[in-house]
Amino acid sequence: MSWGGGAFGAVFGNGAGVVTFGKALALTVADQR
């Protein structure tokens, strides 16, 4: 299944990276409370 090419894939990849980073950051903040 094609999601409209590399540009769309790149957006999805970046989004996943941001979500992962956000989760890690949230865990770090929670640990420091």
Secondary structure, 3 states (H helix, E strand, C coil): CCCCCHHHHHHHHHHHHHHHHHHHHHHHHHHHC
